[in-house]
Amino acid sequence: MESNSDNRFDPNFATHLLLAIAHEQSLEHLLQKLIRAVMERTDMACVQVWLVDKGDLCFVCPQRPKCPDQTRCLHLVAGGGKSCSKSGAGVPRFDDPKTRVPLGVGLVGKVAVSGQQLILRGLNERPGELTEYDWLEQAQVRGFSGSPITFKGEVLGVTTAFVREDLPDEAIPWGQIFADHIGAAIANARAFEEIQRLKAQLELQNAYLQEEVVEAKAFGVLVGQSAALRQIISQIDLVAPTDASVLILGETGTGKDLVAHEIHRRSPRRDNPLVRVNCASIPKDLFESEFFGHVKGAFTGAIKDRAGRFEMAESGTLFLDEIGEVPLEMQSKLLRVLQEKRYERVGDDRTRHANVRIIAATNRDLKKAVAAGRFREDLYYRLYVFPIQVTTLKERKDDIPLLAKHFVELSVKELRCPKPRLTQAAVAQLQNYDWPGNIRELRNLVERAVILARGGPLHFDLPVTDSAPPPPSSTPHPGANAGLEFLTEAEMQRRERENLIVILERAGWKIKGADGAAELLGVKPTTLLSRMKKMGLKRPGN
């Protein structure tokens, strides 16, 4: 063993060690470098670093009978030690990560609770006093130093050192200096972890927002002035400022997701994320992971930790589209989150708090699903706090002119096509159609017409629907339509000619272009010219 002079406290050694660990960004590397450097001194028997963390091994911990608070305790995160004997017999493991110490119990626990440095000398003269350390005599320990690891007034843990010489007075302050440096390093490491978590959250939110942009192209925005739309907006204004759950009901393509966006936009959560989950597109086995996230190794393919949609929507709004597609076995877990505001990632025992506003939507009759046993009744009523019924486009025909104009402008911008003309005849054609596909069908039809128009008037090739009037029966009932007037072929041709002359005169005998006769009539210019030739119509003076 080295002489006492070789073991005297060296301030230069402490200064160099402090500078060396100052460059470490990783808390783990910092602690290991500190332990290795300190244990190079021959007078050092044991060095350990303890951090306050949650109680995780309470059921198997031998210290449980002494533990006053089983929610938190001291965890051994780094340590090193050496025996005086070559065999090392009788000396415990100084770096066992499963070692726990209750707060307030023993030397380490008392330092954590008091927040004050503890120095002991002459331990070799008091054998058996520290029964918790039965190896001290065999290791020839004489002194102990315990320093609280603090940051901004909070005790984060404790550093301890057992030495074979009495601690000199000049060495005592350095124990606290190193503990304070570790406290700052812990704060920096946690801040870095939080930055990485927020970065990952932003990346996921960006991916979700990109999905939302794709979905939004099929709808546009809430456009219109009809009484039906005004009723929906008044309901949005009522519920948006609250945190009440909203269930949006309506047929496919009516714009239920736009209503959800508008509720979020007008709510106090507007500055936080709106995350959408399309429940119809999630495989049955992945619902729990998609909703709540998972930890690495939770199942085959879980190669890293992943945050779920609830975590991504923290402090914001979670939009559960097609809620009727959630499997029955998953509905109970979803109900628990809505009621208790708590959840766990798959494969993790850490309970997380969910500060999320829920908006759900469906095109199904959930009451029938409840009666059939396919949807939980308690979940249905939990969601059915404030229902909003979105009307079909057939019931909003007054909004079709504004919607058509809006979709024309969107299509021109997105498709980079020449701007076409939306004629009155084309709008009337759109209003006379029943729109079984609702707003989504209108959006797609307008987009196709804009491409085909090439900057000219829009023509819509509307499909024949089941709601079209049936053809006249070949065997009418006796007396049917007996009181109605009828026109002969000659009379019909005369009236068609008179109607065509009126249109030509109103257009100033202009055939093509904006406000031309073909546009007013709703036919192609070539069709109009063919009819004029057949009827012998020419511009006066020609």
C-alpha positions as CSV (number, residue, x, y, z in Angstrom):
1,M,0.0,0.0,0.0
2,E,1.2,3.5,-0.7
3,S,2.2,5.8,2.1
4,N,0.0,8.3,3.6
5,S,1.8,11.0,1.7
6,D,0.8,9.4,-1.5
7,N,-2.8,9.5,-0.5
8,R,-2.9,13.1,0.6
9,F,-5.7,15.2,-0.9
10,D,-4.5,16.8,-4.2
11,P,-6.6,19.9,-5.3
12,N,-4.9,19.7,-8.7
13,F,-6.2,16.1,-9.1
14,A,-9.7,17.2,-8.2
15,T,-9.5,20.2,-10.6
16,H,-8.3,18.2,-13.6
17,L,-11.0,15.5,-12.9
18,L,-13.7,18.2,-12.8
19,L,-12.5,19.6,-16.1
20,A,-12.3,16.1,-17.7
21,I,-15.9,15.3,-16.9
22,A,-17.1,18.7,-17.9
23,H,-16.8,17.7,-21.5
24,E,-19.1,14.7,-21.1
25,Q,-22.6,15.1,-22.6
26,S,-23.7,11.7,-21.5
27,L,-24.6,11.3,-17.9
28,E,-23.7,7.6,-17.9
29,H,-20.2,8.3,-19.3
30,L,-19.7,11.1,-16.9
31,L,-20.5,8.9,-13.9
32,Q,-18.3,6.1,-15.1
33,K,-15.4,8.4,-15.8
34,L,-15.7,9.9,-12.3
35,I,-15.9,6.4,-10.6
36,R,-12.8,5.1,-12.5
37,A,-10.7,8.2,-11.7
38,V,-11.6,8.3,-8.0
39,M,-11.0,4.6,-7.6
40,E,-7.4,4.9,-8.8
41,R,-6.6,6.3,-5.4
42,T,-5.3,3.6,-3.1
43,D,-7.0,5.1,-0.1
44,M,-10.5,4.8,-1.7
45,A,-12.6,1.7,-0.6
46,C,-15.9,2.5,-2.3
47,V,-17.5,5.3,-4.4
48,Q,-21.2,5.3,-5.3
49,V,-23.8,7.5,-6.9
50,W,-27.5,7.2,-6.0
51,L,-30.4,8.9,-7.7
52,V,-34.0,9.4,-6.5
53,D,-36.4,7.4,-8.6
54,K,-39.8,5.7,-8.4
55,G,-40.2,2.6,-6.2
56,D,-40.0,-0.3,-8.7
57,L,-38.7,-3.4,-6.9
58,C,-40.8,-3.0,-3.7
59,F,-42.2,-6.6,-3.8
60,V,-38.7,-8.1,-3.7
61,C,-36.7,-5.4,-2.0
62,P,-35.2,-6.5,1.4
63,Q,-35.5,-2.9,2.6
64,R,-39.3,-2.8,2.2
65,P,-40.1,-3.2,5.9
66,K,-38.0,0.0,6.7
67,C,-39.3,2.0,3.7
68,P,-41.6,4.9,4.8
69,D,-42.6,5.8,1.2
70,Q,-42.8,3.1,-1.4
71,T,-43.4,5.5,-4.2
72,R,-39.8,6.7,-4.3
73,C,-36.4,5.5,-3.1
74,L,-32.7,5.8,-3.9
75,H,-31.4,3.7,-6.9
76,L,-27.8,2.8,-7.2
77,V,-26.8,4.1,-10.7
78,A,-23.0,3.9,-10.6
79,G,-20.4,2.5,-8.2
80,G,-17.0,1.0,-7.7
81,G,-15.0,-0.5,-4.8
82,K,-12.1,-2.7,-3.9
83,S,-11.1,-5.0,-1.1
84,C,-7.9,-5.1,0.9
85,S,-7.7,-8.9,0.4
86,K,-6.7,-10.5,-2.9
87,S,-9.7,-12.8,-2.8
88,G,-12.2,-9.9,-2.2
89,A,-14.2,-12.2,0.1
90,G,-16.9,-10.6,2.3
91,V,-17.1,-7.4,0.2
92,P,-20.4,-6.8,-1.6
93,R,-20.9,-5.7,-5.1
94,F,-20.7,-1.9,-5.3
95,D,-22.4,-1.4,-8.6
96,D,-25.4,-3.6,-8.5
97,P,-28.2,-1.6,-10.4
98,K,-30.9,-3.4,-8.5
99,T,-29.7,-2.0,-5.1
100,R,-32.3,0.3,-3.4
101,V,-32.2,2.4,-0.3
102,P,-35.3,3.9,1.3
103,L,-35.4,7.7,1.8
104,G,-34.4,8.6,5.4
105,V,-33.0,5.2,6.1
106,G,-29.2,4.6,6.7
107,L,-26.4,7.0,5.9
108,V,-27.4,7.5,2.2
109,G,-31.1,7.9,3.0
110,K,-30.5,10.5,5.7
111,V,-28.4,12.6,3.4
112,A,-31.1,12.5,0.7
113,V,-33.8,13.6,3.2
114,S,-31.7,16.3,5.0
115,G,-30.1,17.7,1.9
116,Q,-27.0,18.3,4.0
117,Q,-23.5,16.9,3.6
118,L,-22.5,14.2,6.1
119,I,-18.9,13.6,7.2
120,L,-17.8,10.7,9.5
121,R,-14.3,10.0,10.8
122,G,-12.8,7.3,13.0
123,L,-15.2,4.5,11.9
124,N,-12.5,2.0,12.6
125,E,-12.7,3.0,16.3
126,R,-16.4,2.3,16.4
127,P,-16.8,-1.3,15.1
128,G,-20.3,-2.6,14.7
129,E,-21.9,0.9,14.9
130,L,-22.9,0.9,11.2
131,T,-24.7,-2.5,11.1
132,E,-25.9,-1.8,7.5
133,Y,-22.2,-1.9,6.3
134,D,-20.8,-5.1,7.8
135,W,-17.9,-5.0,5.3
136,L,-16.4,-1.8,6.7
137,E,-14.0,-3.5,9.2
138,Q,-12.7,-6.0,6.6
139,A,-12.2,-3.2,4.1
140,Q,-10.3,-1.1,6.8
141,V,-12.6,1.9,6.3
142,R,-12.0,4.9,8.5
143,G,-13.9,7.8,6.9
144,F,-17.2,8.5,5.1
145,S,-18.4,11.4,3.0
146,G,-22.0,11.7,1.7
147,S,-23.0,14.8,-0.4
148,P,-26.5,15.6,-1.7
149,I,-26.9,15.9,-5.4
150,T,-29.1,19.0,-5.9
151,F,-30.3,21.2,-8.7
152,K,-32.3,24.4,-8.1
153,G,-33.1,23.4,-4.6
154,E,-34.3,19.8,-5.5
155,V,-32.4,16.8,-4.1
156,L,-31.8,14.5,-7.0
157,G,-29.6,11.9,-5.3
158,V,-26.5,11.4,-3.2
159,T,-22.8,10.7,-3.8
160,T,-21.0,8.6,-1.2
161,A,-17.3,7.7,-0.6
162,F,-15.8,5.3,2.0
163,V,-12.0,5.9,2.5
164,R,-9.3,4.1,4.4
165,E,-8.0,7.4,5.8
166,D,-9.7,10.1,7.8
167,L,-10.9,12.8,5.4
168,P,-8.8,15.9,5.5
169,D,-10.6,19.2,6.0
170,E,-9.5,20.6,2.6
171,A,-11.1,17.6,0.8
172,I,-14.6,18.0,2.3
173,P,-15.8,20.9,0.1
174,W,-14.8,19.0,-3.1
175,G,-17.3,16.2,-2.3
176,Q,-20.1,18.8,-2.6
177,I,-18.6,20.4,-5.7
178,F,-18.6,17.1,-7.5
179,A,-22.1,16.4,-6.3
180,D,-23.3,19.8,-7.6
181,H,-21.6,19.2,-10.9
182,I,-23.4,15.8,-11.2
183,G,-26.7,17.6,-10.4
184,A,-26.1,20.0,-13.3
185,A,-25.2,17.1,-15.6
186,I,-28.4,15.3,-14.6
187,A,-30.5,18.4,-15.4
188,N,-28.8,18.8,-18.7
189,A,-29.2,15.1,-19.6
190,R,-32.9,15.3,-18.7
191,A,-33.3,18.5,-20.7
192,F,-31.6,16.8,-23.7
193,E,-34.0,13.8,-23.3
194,E,-37.0,16.1,-23.2
195,I,-35.7,17.9,-26.4
196,Q,-35.3,14.5,-28.1
197,R,-38.8,13.5,-27.0
198,L,-40.3,16.8,-28.3
199,K,-38.3,16.4,-31.5
200,A,-39.7,12.9,-32.0
201,Q,-43.2,14.2,-31.2
202,L,-42.8,17.0,-33.7
203,E,-41.6,14.5,-36.4
204,L,-44.7,12.3,-35.7
205,Q,-47.0,15.3,-35.7
206,N,-45.5,16.4,-39.0
207,A,-46.2,13.0,-40.5
208,Y,-49.8,13.1,-39.2
209,L,-50.2,16.6,-40.6
210,Q,-49.0,15.4,-44.0
211,E,-51.7,12.7,-43.8
212,E,-54.2,15.4,-42.9
213,V,-53.2,17.5,-45.9
214,V,-53.9,14.6,-48.2
215,E,-57.3,13.9,-46.6
216,A,-58.3,17.6,-46.6
217,K,-57.8,17.8,-50.4
218,A,-60.9,15.7,-50.8
219,F,-63.1,18.3,-49.0
220,G,-61.7,21.8,-49.0
221,V,-63.0,23.9,-46.2
222,L,-66.4,24.7,-44.6
223,V,-68.0,26.6,-47.4
224,G,-71.6,27.7,-47.8
225,Q,-74.4,29.9,-46.5
226,S,-77.3,27.4,-46.3
227,A,-79.5,27.1,-43.2
228,A,-78.2,23.6,-42.7
229,L,-74.5,24.7,-42.6
230,R,-75.4,27.7,-40.3
231,Q,-77.0,25.2,-37.9
232,I,-73.8,23.1,-37.8
233,I,-71.6,26.2,-37.3
234,S,-73.8,27.3,-34.4
235,Q,-73.4,23.9,-32.7
236,I,-69.6,24.2,-33.3
237,D,-69.6,27.6,-31.6
238,L,-71.4,26.1,-28.6
239,V,-69.2,23.1,-27.9
240,A,-65.8,24.3,-29.1
241,P,-64.8,26.3,-26.0
242,T,-65.5,23.3,-23.7
243,D,-63.6,20.0,-23.3
244,A,-66.8,17.9,-23.9
245,S,-66.5,14.9,-26.1
246,V,-68.2,15.3,-29.5
247,L,-69.6,12.6,-31.8
248,I,-70.0,13.7,-35.4
249,L,-72.6,11.7,-37.4
250,G,-73.1,11.7,-41.1
251,E,-72.8,9.9,-44.4
252,T,-69.4,9.3,-46.0
253,G,-68.1,12.3,-47.9
254,T,-70.1,14.9,-46.0
255,G,-67.1,16.6,-44.4
256,K,-67.1,15.2,-40.8
257,D,-63.4,15.7,-40.5
258,L,-63.8,19.4,-41.4
259,V,-66.2,19.8,-38.6
260,A,-63.7,18.3,-36.2
261,H,-61.0,20.7,-37.5
262,E,-63.3,23.6,-37.0
263,I,-64.1,22.5,-33.4
264,H,-60.4,22.3,-32.7
265,R,-59.6,25.6,-34.4
266,R,-62.2,27.5,-32.3
267,S,-61.2,25.8,-29.0
268,P,-58.7,26.8,-26.3
269,R,-56.5,23.9,-27.5
270,R,-56.0,25.5,-31.0
271,D,-52.3,26.1,-30.5
272,N,-51.7,22.4,-29.7
273,P,-51.9,19.4,-32.1
274,L,-54.9,18.0,-33.7
275,V,-54.1,14.3,-34.4
276,R,-56.4,12.2,-36.5
277,V,-56.8,8.4,-36.3
278,N,-58.5,6.6,-39.1
279,C,-59.8,3.7,-37.2
280,A,-60.9,1.9,-40.4
281,S,-57.3,1.7,-41.6
282,I,-55.7,0.1,-38.6
283,P,-55.1,-3.6,-38.5
284,K,-56.9,-5.3,-35.6
285,D,-53.7,-6.4,-33.8
286,L,-52.1,-2.9,-33.9
287,F,-54.9,-0.8,-32.4
288,E,-53.4,-0.7,-28.9
289,S,-50.0,0.2,-30.2
290,E,-51.4,2.8,-32.5
291,F,-53.5,4.5,-29.7
292,F,-51.1,4.2,-26.8
293,G,-47.6,3.5,-28.3
294,H,-45.2,0.7,-27.4
295,V,-41.7,0.2,-25.9
296,K,-38.8,-1.5,-27.6
297,G,-39.2,-5.3,-27.6
298,A,-42.9,-5.3,-26.6
299,F,-43.7,-7.5,-29.6
300,T,-42.1,-8.8,-32.8
301,G,-41.2,-5.8,-34.9
302,A,-41.0,-3.3,-32.0
303,I,-37.4,-2.3,-32.7
304,K,-37.6,1.0,-30.8
305,D,-39.9,3.0,-28.5
306,R,-42.8,4.6,-30.3
307,A,-45.3,7.2,-29.0
308,G,-49.0,6.6,-29.7
309,R,-51.6,9.0,-31.0
310,F,-52.8,9.9,-27.4
311,E,-49.3,10.9,-26.6
312,M,-48.9,12.9,-29.8
313,A,-52.2,14.7,-29.1
314,E,-51.1,15.7,-25.6
315,S,-52.8,19.0,-24.6
316,G,-54.6,19.0,-27.9
317,T,-57.4,17.2,-29.7
318,L,-57.6,13.5,-30.8
319,F,-60.0,12.9,-33.7
320,L,-61.1,9.3,-33.8
321,D,-62.6,9.0,-37.3
322,E,-64.7,5.9,-38.1
323,I,-65.0,5.1,-34.4
324,G,-67.4,2.3,-35.2
325,E,-64.5,0.3,-36.6
326,V,-62.7,-0.1,-33.3
327,P,-62.8,-3.8,-32.2
328,L,-64.9,-4.7,-29.2
329,E,-62.0,-5.9,-27.1
330,M,-60.2,-2.5,-27.7
331,Q,-63.2,-0.5,-26.7
332,S,-62.8,-1.2,-23.0
333,K,-59.3,0.1,-23.0
334,L,-60.4,3.2,-24.9
335,L,-63.2,3.7,-22.4
336,R,-60.7,3.5,-19.5
337,V,-58.6,6.3,-21.0
338,L,-61.7,8.5,-21.5
339,Q,-62.8,8.0,-17.9
340,E,-59.5,7.9,-16.0
341,K,-57.3,10.0,-18.4
342,R,-54.5,7.4,-17.9
343,Y,-52.9,4.8,-20.2
344,E,-49.7,2.7,-20.6
345,R,-47.6,2.0,-23.7
346,V,-47.7,-1.6,-24.8
347,G,-45.0,-3.5,-22.8
348,D,-44.4,-0.7,-20.3
349,D,-45.6,-0.4,-16.7
350,R,-45.3,3.4,-16.5
351,T,-48.7,5.0,-16.4
352,R,-49.1,8.2,-18.4
353,H,-51.6,11.0,-18.1
354,A,-53.7,11.9,-21.1
355,N,-54.7,15.5,-21.3
356,V,-56.6,15.1,-24.6
357,R,-60.0,16.3,-25.9
358,I,-61.8,13.6,-27.8
359,I,-63.8,14.1,-31.1
360,A,-65.2,11.0,-32.8
361,A,-67.0,10.5,-36.1
362,T,-68.9,7.7,-37.8
363,N,-71.1,7.0,-40.7
364,R,-72.6,4.0,-38.9
365,D,-75.7,3.8,-36.7
366,L,-74.0,3.2,-33.4
367,K,-77.3,2.6,-31.6
368,K,-77.9,-0.4,-33.8
369,A,-74.3,-1.5,-33.2
370,V,-74.9,-1.3,-29.4
371,A,-78.1,-3.3,-29.8
372,A,-76.3,-5.9,-31.8
373,G,-73.5,-6.2,-29.2
374,R,-70.8,-4.8,-31.6
375,F,-70.3,-1.5,-29.7
376,R,-70.1,-1.0,-25.9
377,E,-73.1,0.9,-24.6
378,D,-71.0,2.7,-21.9
379,L,-68.5,3.9,-24.5
380,Y,-71.3,5.1,-26.8
381,Y,-72.8,7.3,-24.1
382,R,-69.3,8.5,-23.1
383,L,-68.8,9.8,-26.7
384,Y,-72.4,10.9,-27.2
385,V,-72.0,14.0,-24.9
386,F,-72.6,16.4,-27.8
387,P,-73.7,14.9,-31.1
388,I,-73.5,16.9,-34.3
389,Q,-75.4,15.6,-37.4
390,V,-73.7,16.6,-40.6
391,T,-76.2,17.0,-43.5
392,T,-75.8,15.5,-46.9
393,L,-75.0,17.7,-49.9
394,K,-78.5,16.8,-51.3
395,E,-79.9,18.8,-48.3
396,R,-77.4,21.7,-48.9
397,K,-78.1,22.4,-52.6
398,D,-78.0,26.1,-51.9
399,D,-74.3,25.8,-51.1
400,I,-73.5,24.0,-54.4
401,P,-72.6,27.3,-56.3
402,L,-70.2,28.4,-53.6
403,L,-68.7,24.9,-53.2
404,A,-68.3,24.5,-57.0
405,K,-66.5,27.9,-57.3
406,H,-64.3,27.0,-54.4
407,F,-63.3,23.6,-55.8
408,V,-62.6,25.2,-59.2
409,E,-60.2,27.6,-57.6
410,L,-58.5,24.8,-55.6
411,S,-58.2,22.5,-58.6
412,V,-56.7,25.3,-60.8
413,K,-54.1,26.0,-58.1
414,E,-53.3,22.3,-57.3
415,L,-53.4,20.9,-60.8
416,R,-51.8,24.1,-62.5
417,C,-54.5,24.1,-65.1
418,P,-55.9,27.2,-67.0
419,K,-58.8,28.7,-65.2
420,P,-62.1,27.5,-66.7
421,R,-65.5,29.3,-66.7
422,L,-68.3,28.1,-64.4
423,T,-71.5,28.9,-66.2
424,Q,-74.9,29.3,-64.8
425,A,-76.1,26.4,-66.9
426,A,-73.4,24.2,-65.4
427,V,-74.3,25.3,-61.8
428,A,-78.0,24.5,-62.5
429,Q,-76.9,21.1,-63.8
430,L,-75.0,20.5,-60.5
431,Q,-78.0,21.6,-58.4
432,N,-80.3,19.2,-60.2
433,Y,-78.1,16.2,-59.3
434,D,-78.7,14.2,-56.0
435,W,-75.0,13.7,-55.0
436,P,-74.9,10.2,-53.4
437,G,-71.2,10.7,-52.8
438,N,-71.8,14.1,-51.2
439,I,-69.0,16.7,-51.1
440,R,-66.3,14.3,-52.0
441,E,-68.0,13.4,-55.2
442,L,-68.5,17.0,-56.1
443,R,-64.8,17.7,-55.4
444,N,-63.7,14.9,-57.7
445,L,-66.2,15.8,-60.4
446,V,-65.1,19.4,-60.5
447,E,-61.4,18.4,-60.6
448,R,-62.0,16.1,-63.6
449,A,-64.0,18.9,-65.4
450,V,-61.3,21.4,-64.8
451,I,-58.7,19.2,-66.5
452,L,-61.0,18.5,-69.5
453,A,-62.1,22.2,-69.9
454,R,-58.6,23.4,-70.9
455,G,-59.5,26.9,-69.8
456,G,-63.0,26.9,-71.6
457,P,-66.4,26.5,-70.0
458,L,-66.9,23.6,-67.6
459,H,-69.0,20.7,-68.7
460,F,-70.0,18.1,-66.1
461,D,-70.6,14.5,-67.2
462,L,-73.0,13.5,-64.4
463,P,-73.9,9.9,-63.9
464,V,-77.5,8.7,-63.9
465,T,-78.6,7.9,-60.3
466,D,-81.3,5.7,-58.9
467,S,-83.2,8.8,-58.1
468,A,-83.8,9.8,-61.7
469,P,-87.5,9.8,-62.8
470,P,-88.6,6.5,-64.3
471,P,-89.3,6.3,-68.0
472,P,-93.0,6.6,-69.1
473,S,-95.0,3.3,-69.0
474,S,-95.8,1.8,-72.4
475,T,-99.2,0.8,-71.1
476,P,-100.7,3.9,-69.3
477,H,-103.7,3.6,-67.2
478,P,-106.9,4.6,-68.8
479,G,-107.5,8.3,-68.2
480,A,-104.0,9.0,-67.0
481,N,-102.8,12.5,-68.1
482,A,-106.1,13.1,-69.8
483,G,-106.3,16.7,-68.6
484,L,-102.7,17.6,-69.7
485,E,-102.0,19.5,-73.0
486,F,-99.6,18.0,-75.5
487,L,-97.5,19.4,-78.4
488,T,-97.2,18.1,-81.9
489,E,-93.8,17.6,-83.4
490,A,-94.2,20.8,-85.5
491,E,-95.1,22.8,-82.4
492,M,-92.1,21.5,-80.5
493,Q,-89.7,22.4,-83.3
494,R,-91.3,25.9,-83.5
495,R,-90.9,26.5,-79.8
496,E,-87.3,25.2,-79.9
497,R,-86.5,27.6,-82.7
498,E,-88.1,30.5,-80.8
499,N,-86.1,29.6,-77.7
500,L,-82.9,29.5,-79.6
501,I,-83.5,32.9,-81.2
502,V,-84.1,34.4,-77.8
503,I,-80.8,33.0,-76.5
504,L,-78.9,34.2,-79.6
505,E,-80.3,37.7,-79.3
506,R,-79.5,37.9,-75.6
507,A,-75.9,36.9,-76.4
508,G,-75.7,39.3,-79.2
509,W,-75.4,36.4,-81.6
510,K,-72.1,35.5,-79.9
511,I,-71.6,31.8,-80.2
512,K,-68.5,30.9,-78.2
513,G,-66.8,32.2,-75.1
514,A,-68.0,33.7,-71.8
515,D,-71.7,34.7,-71.9
516,G,-72.0,33.2,-75.4
517,A,-75.2,31.5,-76.6
518,A,-73.6,28.0,-76.3
519,E,-72.7,28.7,-72.7
520,L,-76.1,30.1,-71.8
521,L,-77.8,27.1,-73.4
522,G,-75.4,24.7,-71.7
523,V,-74.2,22.9,-74.9
524,K,-70.9,22.8,-76.9
525,P,-70.5,25.5,-79.6
526,T,-70.3,22.9,-82.3
527,T,-73.7,21.5,-81.2
528,L,-75.2,25.0,-81.3
529,L,-73.8,25.7,-84.7
530,S,-75.2,22.4,-86.0
531,R,-78.7,23.2,-84.7
532,M,-78.6,26.7,-86.2
533,K,-77.6,25.3,-89.6
534,K,-80.4,22.7,-89.4
535,M,-83.0,25.5,-88.5
536,G,-81.5,27.9,-91.1
537,L,-80.7,30.6,-88.5
538,K,-78.2,33.3,-89.4
539,R,-77.2,36.5,-87.8
540,P,-79.3,39.4,-89.2
541,G,-77.4,41.4,-91.8
542,N,-75.3,38.4,-92.9
